[in-house]
Every structure is written in structure tokens, then in C-alpha cells.
Amino acid sequence: MLALLTGRAACPYCYHRIALNSIMFRCSGRSAPGKDPCLPETDPERVRQLDDATPMLPCFSSPHRLFRSGQRARCPECAGPAGTRVCPACRSVLPSAFGSGSPMFGMVGTRSAGKTVYLTVLVSELQEPTRRRFGAATYFVGESPMINDVRAWRQAMDEGRLPALTQRAGTQARTPVVIDWQQERRNGIGVRRVASTALSFYDTAGEDLETARETTDQQYLAAADGLIVVLDPFQIAGNATRASARGVADRYDPDHPVQVLANVTEMLRAADGVRQDRKITRPLAVAVTKIDAFYDQIPPDSPIRRPAPTTPHFDDGDSLDIHQHVAGLIDEWGGDDVLRHLELNYRTFRLFAVSALGAEPDYRSGRTDVRGVRPHRVSEPLLWLMADRGIVACGRAPACGRAPASGRAPASGKGQ
């Protein structure tokens, strides 16, 4: 019973599952009269978990530890008030809704799949058109250095430059970007309330997922309630010539996408205790990036090229239509192994075609199109996951996101 009352939730920064009665507080720096104020210092636990030695005000355990940590406490050193709750493992500031059952979604992908560009544009979309579409409010949570990185990457793209490849884990500190999504919605008895969801994005290097051992080391995969897998179409076997002609990458490995998928699948099976003869129940959104580079293969009236809906709900019928056409394209490109892996291992998955830039860049020079960044359906994979969990409304409730996971479609995928 006590375990039920205390509960556990995954930290959106270090992805450790922590007991809700073990949440710590960070001193505010405002001491009580007659007391010396606390000073920022390096926290060895934050260094160990996130490789971040930035001096911060000290943290302390909550005095309210029987069931939950409470919302406020007093610093035992300076007796000042403290209301900033932090993770006991990594000392990161927790979202206000932490522990309320808010799901968490993660993102992975192959090397050169465009994850950094996709993440940067997705964050921008969540802060402007997407939140407006759903009447939501969004804001950054915590002090991740990656927040400034995302802003710098977006500025670079607006100036016509692509970001560099993400470095492997261990070569630099990469704390996730955490966004709090707040939206008013009705609960089970019809009462309207404000609900918050923590959206945590970690820009992992594709090489970190190239072996089963390295994949297992990525704790955030096990903690995520749903995953976005970013797939580079140039790495599918049938597109090798096109990739070489455009100078997309310095190496090409047609087995790379399936190997990364297989490693993620094995890690999820181990984390969830799923037998080999069962399918993983965690939903998987597969985002095929750089779709603008293949518009010559896709008719203008194809669902893939339709603008995203603007209605304040996720349009599941529109999404399923695109899913089938994307599956047809992947099959035509020789990626039937990707489709079969998804069908055999996941109960629920959905295919998406996205373009973070809206027009093909010059891959050799790293320059974007002169017309600027014009995102195409970048938010749809995340919105599908959110609709699946009831965070945003769905146009086909209550079965939204739970349609059969088959990835098959007409062979051409060209909208017959």
C-alpha cells in the first residue's frame, strides 16, 4: 500500500525512476533573518549523472517523506524558503506536474537522419503554431544548456546554415530539453482542469544506438512512454544512388536503419519484460525525414504532400492515409525489412513523412534553401503519441492511434 501511495516516476532529465517521496528541494538563496545565505556550488551527483559542473545552490531532502515530498520546505542550512523541487538523482528542476501521471516521450534515430534539425524545428513548432492550434501553453523547464543550443541551431538555420552532427555521448554534456505542455481539458466526470505534460527531448548521436550494448545504456528509452524514431530515407537500400549524388553522408550502410531499430527493440523487450513471441505495446512513431528530397517521386496530390490539419484535434483518418502511402514508398525503396521488423515486433506503430526545412538543402555545403525554413508536418508524430494518451483530442476517439499496425500499402505508394 505504501508503494502505491508514494509511487515512482521517471525524471525527464536523467530518466531514473524515482520515488515521489524522495524528491529533493533546491535552496532559493534567500536566507532567514540572521542566517548566512547559501552559495552556489558544484554538485557531484549532477556531474556524475549529466556531466554538468555548473555551480548551483545546494539541494536537500524533503522533510515530508511519508507519502509525497510536498511543495515547499525550508533549507536546513539557511532556513530560507524553498519551493523548487529537484530530482534526487541528477538535481535537475522538475516540472510542476511531475508525478501526476504525465507521460514522457523520447526520440531516437540513425546517424545523419536529421534529428538535430528535426528536434530544433519541433521545439519551435510546439512554441508557436502547434500550441496555438490546441489552445495550449508551453515553456521550457529547468536549466538545460541544450535550450541555448536549440536556439542557436534555429538561428543558424534561419541564416541558411545546417547544424553540425551530434557528438557521441560522453564527449560533451547533453542535458535534455524539457518542455511543459499545459492545456485545459475535461476529466472523467466532465470537470475542466489544467493538465500538464512533460515533453523531454534528448538529441542522441546515431552511433550511440549502433550496438545493443550502447542502446541499453540509453536509459531514456526505457523510461519513455512512447518513442519517435527518426528514419533517414537516404539510408534505405534503394536510395543509395540518390544519396551519393546529393552528398548526403560520408558513408552509406543499407543495414543501418534496421540494425538501430533491432537494437532499440531488444532494449525495449528487456525493459518491459516482453517475450520474443509477443509484440511490444509501447507505441512507436516512425518519422521519415527529408521527404522534400523525394517530391519528384510523390505526386502533388498525394496525402504525403498535404498540409497538416489546423483543427484543434489530431486527425487520425488523415494520419492513417499518410501511414499507408509512406509504407508504400518505403517498400518501393527496398525497405521491406524495416516494415517487417515493425509489423513483427510492435503492436502499435505509425509511419509519418516530415520535412523540418520544407525544401531540400545543399548537403555538401550545408546551406538551407534561400526561401527559408518552412516545416512540413513536423509535429504530427508527437501529436499522435499525445492523442494516444488522451493529452490532445483525437478526430477518431476513442480508438485513436490504436488501429492495426500493418505497414502495407499499394506497392507504388503514389496515391492510386
N, C-alpha and C positions, 0 to 999 in steps of 0.2 A: 504494500500500500504506500509506504514512504517513497519508494522509487517512482510510483505513479504520480505522487504529489510533487516531487522535486522535478522529475523529467530531465531530458537531455536534448540538446540542440547543437547543430554544427556551427562553429564560428565561421562567419563569411570571409575571414582573412586567412586563418591557418587551417581551417577545416577540421580541427579536432572537435569531437562531440563532447561537450562539457555539461556537467550537472548544473541545473539552473540555480541551485543553492550555493554554488561555488563561485558565482560571478563576483568579480572584484570591482573596486571603485578607484578612480584616479583623483588625487588631491587637486583642488581648484587653485591652490596657490594663495588663497585668501585666508590668512590665519585668524584665529580668535584673538581678541584683545590681550596683550601681554605675552603673546607667543611669537616666536620667530617663524616666519613663513618657510615652507618647504621650497627647495630649489630643484630645477630640472637636473636629471642625472641619467646616465646610460643604464638601461635595464638589461641585465644579462639574458633574461628569458626572451626578450624581443630580439636580441641579437641572435640567439640560438634558433628561434623559430623563423624569423623573417630576414635575418642578416641586416638588421636596421639598428645602427648605433646612435641614432639621433637622440640627444638628451631630452627627457620628458619628465614631468612631475611624477613623484612616486605613487605607486599603487598599493592598495591594502585590501585585506579580506573584509567582506561584509559582516557586520555583527548580527545580521538577520539570516541565519543559516538553516533554520529548521525546515522550511518548505521552499521559499524563494528568497532571493537576495535583497528584495526591497528596491526602492527607487532612490533613496537618499541615505547618506551616512555622514559621520564626522571622522576626519582624518585623525588617527591616533597620535600623530606627531605634533601637528599644529592646531588641532581641534577645530579647524575650519570646515565649513560645509562642503560636501561633495555630492554631485548628482550625475557624474559621468561614469557610466558602467563600462567596464573593460573585460576582455577575455582573460581568464586566469592563465591561459597557455602562452599567448603572444602579446598580451597587454594592449590590444587594439580596441578602439572605441566601438562599442556595439550599437547597432541600430535600435531605435526606441522600441520597435516591435519585436525585438529578439526574444525568442522563447514562446511566442504566441501561436506557434504552429505555422508560421510563414515559411513556405517552401523556398528552396535555393536552387538556382540553375547554373550550370557550368558550361564551358566552351572548350573544345579541343580541335585539333586539325593537323594536317600534314605540313611538312616543311614547304614554304613558298606558297601556301594556299591562300594567302592574303588575310590571315587572321588579324594582324595589327591594323590594317586598313579597315577591315570589316568591324572590328571592335570600336575603333575610333568613330566611324560613321554611325554605328549603332548607338553609342552613347549620345552623340549629337541628336539623333532622331528621337531618342527617349526623352531628351530635354525639351524638344520643341514640337514637331508635328504629331508624334505618336501620343504624347501625354495630352495634347490638346484634343486629339480625336476621341480619347476616352474620358476626358474631363478629370485627368489625374494631375497630381503634383509630384515632382521628382527633385531630389537633391543628393549631392554626394555626402557620404557618411565617413567620418574618420579622417586620417591624415596620410593616406597612401601617397607616396611620391609619384605613383603612376597616374594620379589625377593630372599633375602638371605635364606628364609625358603625353597623355591623351590630348590635352590642349595644344601642346607643341606639335604633335603629329597632325592635328586638324589644321593648324595654321600653315604647316608645310604643304599640305595637300591643297589648301586654298591658294597657296602661292605657286602651285604647279609641281611640287616635288613629292615623290613617294617615300614613306618611312623605310629605314633600313630593316633587314631581317632581325627578328628577335633572337637574342643570345640565349645559349643553353642555360638551364637552371644551374646555379652555383657560381656563375661568372659575374652576376650582378644581382642585387636585391630587386625582386619584383613583387611588391605587395599588391594584391588585387584591388581593382576599382570596385567600390560598393556603392550602389545607388538605392535609395529608399523610394519605392513607388507607393504613393498614397492615393487612395481612391475611395469614394463613398459608395457603399453598396448595402443591399439588404441582407440580413442574416436569415436563418431558417424560419423565424417567426415573423418576418416582414419588417423588422426594425432596421432603420437605416443607421449605419455607423461608418466611421472612417477606418479602413483596414490598410495595413502597411505590408509590403513585401520587400524583402532584401534581395536585390539582384547583384550577384557577385561575379565579376569577370576577371579571369586571370589569363594573361597573354603568354601561354606556354610556348616554348620553342618546339617545332615539329620533331626535332631529333630526340626530345625528351620522351617521346612516345614510340620510338622505333624498336625498342626491345621490351619484352614482357617485364623485365626487372625494373626498367625505368618507368614504365607505365604504372606499376604497382606503387612506386614511390610517390606518385601524384595523388596525395590524399584527397584533394578536392573532388576527384572523380567519384570516389566512394561516398562523399558527403552530399553530392548534388542529387536533387530530386528529379531532375531532368537534364538532358545534355543536348547542346548544339554541337554537331560535328561539322566542321568546315572542310569541304572536299574540293580540291583543285581539279577542274576538268582536264587541264593540260597533262595531268599525271595518269590519266586513263589511257590504256594501250593505244586505242585508235587515234589519239590526238598527238602522238609523238612528233609527227612531221610538222604539224601546225605549231607545236611548242618550240621546236628547233628553229623554224622560220622566223618566229617572233622574238627569239632570245629570251624566253620566259624564265628559264633557270639554267644554272651551270651544269646540272646533271638531270637525267631522266631515269626513273625507275618505275616501270609499269606495275610492279607488285607493291609499291609503296602504300597506296591508299588502303588496300585490303589488309596488309600487314598491320598498319596502325589500327584499323577497325578491329582486327582479330585480337590485338593486344588489349585494347580498351574492353572488348567483350570478355576476355578472360579475367581481367581485373574486376569487372562488374559481377561476373559469376562468383568470384571468390568473396567479394564484399557482401553480396546479397545471399550467398549460400544457394545459388541456383545450379541444379544438376545439369549435366550436358544434354540430357534428353528433354529439358524444359526450356521455355523461352523466357528471356529477361523481361520483366514487367515495367521497368523504368522506361519512360518514353524517350525516344531519340529523334531529334530534328536534324535532318541531314541537309545542310545548306551548300548547294553547288554554286561556288563563287565565280566571278569573272564571266558571267553569262553573256556580257556585252561583246566578248570576243568571238561569239558563235552566232551572232544575229544573222549572218549570211546563211546559216543553216535553218533558221527559225522564221517562218512567215510572219509578217507584221500583225496578222490577225490571230496569232497563236495566243492561248491563255498565258503563256510564259511572259509575253511582252505586254500584257495588260497592266495598266497602273494599279497600284494597291487600292483596295476599297477605302472609302473615307467614312463609312458609317461607324458609330461607336460600339461595334461588336466585331468579333472575329468571324469572318465569312467562311464557314467550313466547306460549303459547296464549292466556292471559288478555289479554296486551297486543295481540295481533293482533285479538282480538274487539273490544276498545275502539277500535282503529285504524279498523275498518270502520264502527263506529257514529258515531265523530267525523266521518269523511268524509261520512257521510250527513247529519249536522247541518250541516256547512259547505256542502254542496251545497244543502240546503234553505234556508239563509240567503242564497243567491245568491253564494256564494264559490267557484263552479266554476272561476273564473280562478286562484284560489290552488291548487286541486287540480291543474289542468292544468299550471301552472308547475312544481310539484313533480314531477309524473309525467314531464314532458318534459326536465327538467334534472338529476334526481338518480337514481342507480341504487338507492340505499337510503335511504328515509326512513320515519319512523313518526310517527303522529299520537297525541297524548295529550290528555286532558281533566283539568285540575287546578284545584284551589281552594286558594290559600295560606291563606285565612282560614276556610274552611269554611262561611261564611254571608255573604250579601250585606251589605256595609256601606252606610251612608248616604253616597253620594258627594258630595252637596252640603255636608254638614257635616264630612266627613272622619272620621266616627266608625265604629268597628267594631261588630259585633254584641255585645249585652250578655252573651252566653254565652261570649265569649272566642274565642281563635284555635284552630281545630280543623282542621288541614291535611288535604286530601284528595288522595292520590296525588302529592304534590309531588316525591318522589324518583324516580318512575318514568322520566321522560325520561333522567335521568343514569344510572340503573341499566341502561337499555337500551344506552346507549353503552358503559358499563363491561362489560356482558355481551358485547357485540360484540367487544371487545378481549380477552376472557378474564380480566378483572380479577375479576369475580364469576361464580359458577356460573350456568348457564342451564338452565331446565327442558326445553329442546328442543335441546340440544347435539347435533352440532356446528354446526347450521345457524342458531343463534340470531341474530336480527337481520338475517338475510340472505334473508328471504322476499321475494317480488316486491313492488315498491314501489307497487303500484297503490293509489290513494286512493279507489277507487269502492266504493259500498256501496248497500244498498237506499235508495231515494230519501228515505224519511222518517227513517231513522236512529234509529227508536224501538223497536228490538228485535223486529221481526217475526220 
